[in-house]
Amino acid sequence: MERDRPNALLVRGRGRKLRPMTTRSYWTAVWCGFLVLTIGLGVRQSFGIFLKPVSAELHVGRELFSFGTAVSMLLMGAVAPFSGRLADRFGSAPTIAGGGAVYVLGMIVTATMHSSAMLILGNVLVGIGLSAATFGPVLGVILRVAPPAKQALAVGICSAGGSFGQFFIVPLAAVLQSYFGDWRPTMWALTILAVLIMVLPLGLNDRKEIAASKKGSGGSQTTREALSEAFGLRSYVLLVTGYFVCGFHVAFVGGHLPAYISDKGISLSLFGINLTPVELGGWAIGMVGLFNIAGAILWSSMGARYKRKNLLTLLYLLRSMVFLGFMVAPLSAASVLIFAGSLGFLWLGTVPLTTSLVGFIFGPVHVTMLNGIVFFGHQVGSFAGGWGGGLLFDLQGNYDTMWWISIVLGFVSAALHWPIVEQRLPRAAALQPA
């Protein structure tokens, strides 16, 4: 069958017939993308470990650090459509490598900072760099090079890289923080690791696929026409709006759960293993990442069999129930780990479902740019969740209001995803292989 050929793209040969395009194995791109997301998102998620020590060193409240990370997330989303446009036009490999260089520069500024201004600048650079080295450009490669029959699995495995980074890098950062007793050596260790983001894009070269899709798919559609088509579609607007909630949840939990656990003095002693509240906070984020490895693959696999918009509705409903259970249950090390595991199963399953849904509706030509705009909605939510957590803590001295806001927003997002029409546009349908 055509869909089982090495690549989904068809190109026009010397005659009138379209023939399948053959390329290298798409698994090279899957695993290189997996590692880019592992490092980029894993290092970024570890910033919650530094909230308390950095705030103490600068003699400021938690709002400043939270604002810095929130600005980083907002810029990560705001620049994502432009990074996506660069990837769609010039290829994903140079775009991701360039983003990796800016990311590393931001880490260096953060590791050497001694003022609030440098803290903000470092976060700005990290956010801009990560806009080109995160899900949009990376998964755009996978959607282009993987055959249709394998796309769900390939996107799920690649997306799980961000979760593996949480599982591996965040607890590592917490252990290093306890070992050194100082946040700067830990930040330098993470900076050295981030250098790999500049090298791994060698396996993410999709320029041939981009050229073929434009030739064989009527790539005459301009950027302006693509944007007009997308925003004229109610379902696309609902996706952008609903993705806000995912960003809110991820930023609040990732940025403030370690501090929340530390504030409550929750530690763990089990089978001779003793974890301080700081270490338990790091392992809680790691648990989120561990369970999301299975969650991302499972949710994306189900997306090949069931309507993705229905799965997204269910996922957000379950998130709200997990938040609610965590709030009403007695707080303990056990409840923290159960919460982390349950939420992890639902953590970034939204990414492959949302990303592949955009590709399904609109086709491959402008998919990275359009996913970048959807991702901007996610990052606006990240800004609100990250900064809002620090702001409300400084005002109220606790995170209680933020937990309840998270519960309500989950139900709102579920309601937004339900009416989405999961149907390929006629133009995009004409681009698909037989």
N, C-alpha and C positions, 0 to 999 in steps of 0.2 A: 504493500500500500504506500501511497505517496507520503503519508504522515510519518511513516517509519524510516524514511530516508534520513541521511545524516543532518540535513538542515531543512527548515520549513520554508525558506525563501526560494522563489522561483525566478530565474532570469531568462531573458529572451536570447536564444541562440541565433545562428545565421538564418535559419528559416523562420517560419511563423510560429512554431510551437514553443511553448515554455518548457524548460527542462529544469530538474532539481539542481540546486547549487550545492556543491560539495565543499566542505571546509574541514579544518582540523576537528578533533573531538571537542565537543562542548564542555566536557568535564574539566579540561584545563581551566576554562573560564570560571566554572562553578567553584573550584577549590581556591583559585586565586582570589575570587570575589569573597569567598568565605573568610579568608585570612585578612583581607582588607577590612571587612566589617568587624571581625574579631578584634583587631587592634584598634581601629578608629573609634568604634562605639564602646569597646571595653575600657579603653583609657578614659574616654569622656565620661562614662558612667561612674568611674572611680572618683570623680571630683567631689562627690558627697562625703568621702572620707576626710577631705581637707576643710570642710566647712567650719568646724569648731576650732582647730588649731590656727587657721589663717585669720579667722575673725578675732581670735584672742591676740595674735601677734600684732594685728593692725589696730587693736583697741576700738573695734566697731561692733555693731550688732550684726545679726545674721542677715539683715536685709541687704547689705552691700554685697556680700559674697553671692547671695541668692540673685541679686540684680545682675551681677556680672555673668553668672551662668545662664540666666534667663535671656540676657542680650545675646549671648553666644548662640543659644538655641533659636532665637528669633532671626538672627542674621543667617544662620544655617538654613532656615526655611526661605527667607527673603531672597537669598542669592541662588537657591536651588533651581528656579526656573531658568536663570541665565546660565548656570553650570550645565543644566540639561540641554539648553540650546547649543552650547559649545560642543557637548558630547554628540548631539544629533548631527552636527555639521562637520566637526573635525575628528570625531572618534572619541571613544571613552577612555582609552589608555592615556593619552596626553592630558586629558582633563582631570582624571583621577590622580595622576602623578603630580600635576601642578597643585592640586588641592592638598595633597600630602605634604608638599614643601611648605605651603602657607601654614598648615596645621602644626608642623614641627617648629616653625618660627614662633607660633603662638605659645607652644609649650615652653620654649626657651625663655620667652619674656615672662611667663608665669613663674617659672622656677627661679628666676633672678629678681623678681619684683620685691620692692620695699615700700610701695605706696599704693593707694587706692587706684590712682590713674593707671599704673602698670598692671594691676589686677584686671581692670576693665579692658585695657588694650590686649592683654594676653587672651582673654576670653573672646574678644572681637575676632582676632586672627584665627583662633581655633574654630570658631563658628563658620567663618568664611571658607576656611580650608575644608572643613568637614562637609560643607554643602556639595563639594565636588567629589568627595570620597566616602559617600554613604549610599543608602539604598537606591536612590533614583538612578544615578549613572551606573552603578554596579548591576542592579537588576535589569536595567535597560539592555546591557550586554547579554544577559541570560535570555531575555525574551527574544533577542535577535538571533542568537546562535543555536539555541536548543530547539529540537523538533517539537511540533505541537503535542505529540503524545507524551513527551517527557518534560514539558515545561513546568507542570505543577510540581513534580518531584524536584527538578533542578532549582526552581525558585525557592521552594521550601528549604532545601539543604543550604543554599547560599544565604538565605535570610537568617538561618539558625546561627550563622557566624557571629552576628551581633549578640546573640544570647550566650554563645560559648565564651565570648569576651567577658560578659558579665560574670559568668561562672568561674573563669580562670583568672582574669586580670583584677577584678575588684577585690576578691579575697586576698590575692597576692599583694595588692596595694595596702590592705589593712594589716597584713602580717609585717610587711616592710615598715609600715608606720610604727607599729609596736616595737619592732626590732631597733630601728634607728632612734625612736623617740623624737624625731624631727621630720617635718613634712617635706623639706627641700630635697634630701637624698632620694626619697621616694618619687618625687616629681621628676628628678633627673633620670631615674631608672625607667620611668614611663616614657620620657622623651626619647631615650635611646631606642626603645622598642618601637616608637611611632615612626622612626626613620624607614622601617620596612614598607610603609605605605607608599613610599616613593619608588620602590623597586617592583612590588607585586603586580602593578598594572601591565607589566610586560606580557602577562597571560590574559589580558583583557582587551586585546586588539579586535575591534569590530568594524574597522573602516571598510572592509570589503562587503560586509553584510549591509552596511548603511548605503553604500553606492548601489548595490544590487536592489535594495528595497526601493530606492528612488527611481531606478530605471524600470524595474518591473512592476511598480505599483503606482505609477502616475504620480511621482514625487513633485508634481507641479504645484501642489497645494502649498501656499505660502504660510509663513508663521502667523501672519495676521488672519488669514482664512482659518487656520487651525484653531486659533484662540477664539475667533468668532463662533466657530462651529461648537467648540467645547462649552463656552459659557452660554450659548443658546440652548443647551441641553440641561433640563432640570435635574436629571440624575447626576450630572457632573457637579453641579453646584451643591447638591446634597452630600456628595462624597467629600468635597472640600470642607464643608461645614461640619459634617460628622467626624471627620478625622481630627478636628480640634480637640475632641474629648480624649482621644488616644494620647495625644501629646501632653495634655494636662495631667493625665494619670501617670504617664511614664516619668515626666519631669518631677512631679511632686514626690512620688515614691522613691525614685532613684536618687533625688537630691536631698531628701529629708528623712527617709526611713532610718538610716544609720544614726542621725542625730536624735531622732525620736526615741530609738531604743536606748541610746546613751543617756538621754535625759531621764528616762524611766529606770535606769540602773538595772536593766535586764541582762543577766549573764547566764552562762550555761556550764554545768558540770555534769558530765556523762561518761561513764566507762573510763575514768581517768583523764578525760579531756576537759580542760578548763578554758572557756572563752570569756574574755572580758566583754563588757558592753560594746566597746568599739569594734572588737573582732567579730562579735555576734552580728553587729550591723553590717559589716562587710560580707559575712557569710550569708546573711539574709538576702542581700542583693545577688550574691552568687547563686543562691537557691533559685531565685527568680530566673536567672539565666539558664541554669541547668534544666529546669522543667520546661522552659520555653524552647529548648532544642527539639524536644519531642513535640511540643505544642505547635511550633511553626511548621514542622514537616506534616503533622497530622492535619492541621487546618488547611494548609495549601493542597494536600492530597484530596481532602473532601471537596475543595473548590473545583476539582476536575469532574466531580460527580453531581454536586448539588449547586444550586444558585448561590453565588458568592455573597450577594446582598442579604440573603436569608441567614447565611452563616455569620455575617458581620452583625446582624441584628441579635442573634443568639449570643455571640461573644460578648457584646457590650452589656446585655442583660446579666450574664453570668458574672461579669466583672463587678457590677453593682452589688450583686448578692455576696460576693467574696468580701468586698469592702464592708458591707453591713455586718457580716458574720464576725469580722475582725473587731469591729467597734463594740459589739454587744458581748463578745466572749471575754472572760477574765484574761488580762494581759500576762503572758508568761513566755518563757523561751519556746515552749511547745507551740503556743498560739502564733508566735512570730514566724516560726519555721513552717507551720501549716499554711499560714497566710501567704508566705513567700512562695511556697510550692504551688499553691492553688492559683495565685495571681500569675506566676510564671507560665503556667499552662495556657493562660489567656493573654500573655504580655505583648508579644509582637506577631501573633497570628494574624493581626490586622494588616500587616505589611504585605505579605504575598497575596492575600485576598484582594486588597485595595489596588495594589500595583498591577496584578494580572487582569483585574476588572477594567482598568483604564486601557490596557493594551488590547483587551478583547473588544471593547466598544469602539476605539478609535483607530486601531491598526498600528504598525510599527514605525512609521516615518517620523512622527513627532512625539513618540511615546515618552521619551525621557523628559522633555520639556513639560508635557502635560502632567506627568507624575510629579515633576518638581513643583508645580503649582498646587497640586493636592497636598504635597508634603509641606508647603508653606502653611496651609491650614493647620497641619499637625504641629508645626513649630510655633505658631501663634498660641496654640494651647499650651505648648511647653513653656513659653514665656510666662503665661498666666499661672501655670502650676508651679513653676520654679520660683518666680519672684513672689507670687502670692503666698506661698508657704512661709518664706522668710518674713514678709511684711506682716502677716497676721500673727506670726509667732512673736515678733517684737511688740505688736500692739496688745496681744492677749496673753502672752506667756505660754501658749500651748498651740497644738495643731488640731484641736477638736473641730473647729469650723471647716477646715480644709478637708477633713475626712468626710464630713456630711455633704459638702459640695461635690466631692468626687462621686459619691453614691448617686446624687440627683443627676449629674451630668451623664452617667452611664445610661440611665433610663432615657434621657433626652436623645443621646446618640442612637440608641436602638430604634427609637421612633423615627429618626431621620433616615435611617438606612432601609427601613421596611418598604417605603413607596418607590425606591429606585427601580427603574426599568432595565433589566439586564438583557440588552439586545444589541447586537452588532449593527453599527450604522451601515447602510447600503454601500457606501464608498469603501469602508473597511472590509466588508464581506467580500467585495470583488477582488481584494488583494490576497485572500487566503488561497493556499493550494487546494487542489481537488481532494 
